[in-house]
Amino acid sequence: MSKPTGVGLIGCGHVAELRHLPALSRLDRARVVALADVEPDRARRLAERFAVPRASGDPQELLADSDVEVVAVLVPPADHAKLTIAALEAGKHVLVEKPLATSLADADRMIAAAARTPAKAGIGFNLRAHPVVRRARELLKSGVVGTIEAIHGAVSGSHEQGSGGEWRSWKLDRRRGGGTLFEVAPHHYDLWRHLTGAEVEEVCALTRQDEAGEVASSISARLSGGPLVSMAFVHSPTTVNELTVQGPGGRLDISTLEYDGLRFTPSSAFPGDVRVRARRLREAIVQLPSGVRGLRQGGEYPLSYRRQWEAFLAAVRDGGPVLCSLQDGQKTLQVALAALSSAAQGRTVRVLEAPGDLSAALDGSR
């Protein structure tokens, strides 16, 4: 068996502690060999917990480490471009968390840096690796609902507290790349594109803020070809991650938090019909063994991070395409900037006319 790929993580906050490190620890083909964080004590705590041999407060030490072949950039968005470009120039493969950057110029610089090297570079939209999402995409491509007419859904969560305690700091601070429209919603901006094959053309958004920052938002969008989207994103103790795709043939309900979170209801069936309910019960029972296996590995949503890493490491090893490219990240960044601009101006904003950076979007600049 070949030697495991050496992985280094820059940033040891919530997503590293609760998502990436548990996922990587279950992979035979990968070994986390180094951690780096601006708070060295936090890096050392996680290194001890996950048996990582080296921890540092300086990302440059990690980038100079010859055992590190792949770098995960898991810091606040304002530093994504600097660290991603530095990792690529150091000859490392890079997986960067969403959102890609805080400006379209930085996104361009990241894409250009990736083009200058044979290293793989991708963005962490883990939901593309979720089995429910994969099956949903196949069904939609087969025409199960017919021409897609509308998408609606909701995302909320308590956002489990890691040892870093960052949820009441930058994660809600829009000026630092937090907030629901910029930090939470990009997963679904990408899903709209991934599931439909269409681009987001225009958006209209509203937000609600408290003393901590942006705690809720709603967004309406129009996709190329005509489908309409309506979504809500909320920082809340109630955990939901759902999406419904509708067309003349029926509706496809997607929940990324359930092992049996994919349900198709044909337009000829009434949702409350006992036969529809009985069919769903049979399907849930059939899928129960796989659901139990997933639960033993942490649950369906956390397991999507493991599958994301499997896909990225396969691309590194075999030379194939990454699951989600930096260009995909750039597309969703543009949607996020348009959404923030819409909320600031109180009007619909075309995505191609979005401001170039986070500050301009928040200030309502045109």
Secondary structure, 3 states (H helix, E strand, C coil): CCCCEEEEEECCCHHHHHHHHHHHHCCCCEEEEEEECCCHHHHHHHHHHCCCCEEECCHHHHHCCCCCCEEEECCCHHHHHHHHHHHHHCCCEEEECCCCCCEHHHHHHHHHHHHCCCCCEEECCHHHHCHHHHHHHHHHHCCCCCCCCEEEEEEEECCCCCCCCHHHCHHHCHHHCCCHHHHHCHHHHHHHHHHHCCCEEEEEEEEEEECCEEEEEEEEEEECCCCEEEEEEEECCCCEEEEEEEECCEEEEEECCCCCCEEEEECCCCCCCHHHHHHHHHHHHHHHHHHHHHHHCCCHHHHHHHHHHHHHHHHHHHCCCCCCEHHHHHHHHHHHHHHHHHHHHCCCEEHHHCCCEHHHHHCCCC
